[in-house]
Amino acid sequence: MLAGLDCILYYNSGTHAAPTWVEIPRAINVNVPDFGVNQIAANARLSKFEANLNGLIRTGLNFSYAYKRGDDTVRDALLGMVTGRTAKEFAVMDGDIDTAGNRGLRAFFNIENAPFSQELEGQVTIDFTLKPAYVEESDAKVEPDIYVVPSS
């Protein structure tokens, strides 16, 4: 069993090959809302049953961020990804990204939305919605994957 509060969300300020992981400690509810495979209809009069082929794999990332007044380098970096239209690599891990055997989704994303919420009797948050990004390093497309921290 694992509690969500023991999981860690990161963004990479380095490259995919040489990552510099930055923890996002003010993340609240982190969700990979749609992880699955598109279905392509493969029907013909050969059968009375509906059939499908597997298509592209879908993914995404949503999280809320607890807003802090004043200086906040992580918040400013995240909002800079919006205004700079910059794709960044994120890791949605089940623990510390430096601990062998921990795992999670590792992928490049663009921030699609980042609305602020200032409810009268609620915590001020920024609600981030991220979509997969096309990124190449060394002339090769970097694919999302389920990353497992290797043993040293």
N, C-alpha and C positions, 0 to 999 in steps of 0.2 A: 504494500500500500504506500501511496505517496500523496502528500498534501501539496496543493498548488503553490503554497507559500514557500515551499522548498525548491521550486523550479526557478530557473534564471533565464531572462531574456537578454540578449547581447546584440550589439551591432559591431561591425568590423570597420575600424578606421584605417586598416592596412589593405593588403591585397588578399585575394583568395589563397594564393600560394604561400604568402607570409602574413597571416592574419594578426591583427592587434585587436583583441576583443575588449569592448567597453561594455560593462554591465549597465543595464537600465533598471536601477533599483526602485524607481518610482512607478514602475509598471504595476498596474492593478490586475485587471482580468485580461489574460493573454489567451487568445483563441486562434486556432487554425480552423476557420469556419467551414472550409470546403476542401477536403483532401480526398480525392477520388478520381475515377476514370470516366471520361465522357463515353457515352454509348452511341454507336453508329448503327442505324437500322440496316439490317442485312436480310431483307424479306424478299421472297419470290414465291411463285405459285408451286414451288417444289414441296412446300409444307404449309399446313394450316396453322402452324405455331409462329409466333413472333420470334425473331432472332436478332441478335446484336453482335457487333464486333467492338472490341475495345479501341477507343480513340486516345486523345491526348489526356495526360494526367493534369488535374486541376489542383491548385493550392492557393492560399492567400494567408493573410495575417491581420488580426485586429488586436488592438490593446488600448486600454485607457492609461493615461499618465497623470499622476497626482501633481497638479500645478504648484509651484513654489514661487513666491514673490522674490524678486531680486535675481542675483546671479545663479544660473543653473546651466552648466556646460552641456549636460546631456540634453536637456530640453532645447537649448539653442542649436545644438547639432541636429536634432530631429527636425526642428522647424527650418533649419538651413537646407535640409534635404528637400523640403517642399519648395522653398523659394529658389533654390538652385537647380531644381528639377533633376536631382542626383539620385541614381540608383545606389543602394548600399546593401551589403550582405548582412543578414540577420541570422541568429541561431536561437531557436526556441528549445532550450535544453532542460533535461530532467534533473540537473544539478550543475555543479561547477564544471566549466568547460576545460579545466585543467586536470580533472580527475578521470583516470582511465576507466573505460566502460560506460561512462555517462553518454547519453545519446539525445538526439533531437533533430528537428528539421533545420537544415542549413540551406539558405537560398538568398539570391539577390532579389530585392523588392524595390518598387517605386512607391512612394507615399501618395495615394490617390486622394485621400481626404484627411483633414486634421481639424475638425470643428472643436471650438471651445465650449464648455458647459459650465455655467455659473448659476446653479440652482440656488434659490433663496436659502434653503436649509440643507444644502449638500456640499460636498467637497468639490472644489473647482478642478475640472479635469480637461484634458485634451484627448479626444477619442480618435485614434489613428486607424485608418484602413489602408492596407498595403496590398499591392498586386505584384505578381511575378514580373521581373525585369529581364530584358535581353542584355547580357553582359558577356564580353569576350575578354580574356586575358591571354597574352601570347598567341593570338590568332586562333584561340579555341573557345567555343561557347562554354560558359560555366553553368552546369546543370544543377538544379536543386537536388538534394539528397538527404537521406536519413543518415546523419553523421554520428559515428561512434568514436569517442575519444580513444586514440590508440595508446597502448602501453609504451612507456618510455624505453 
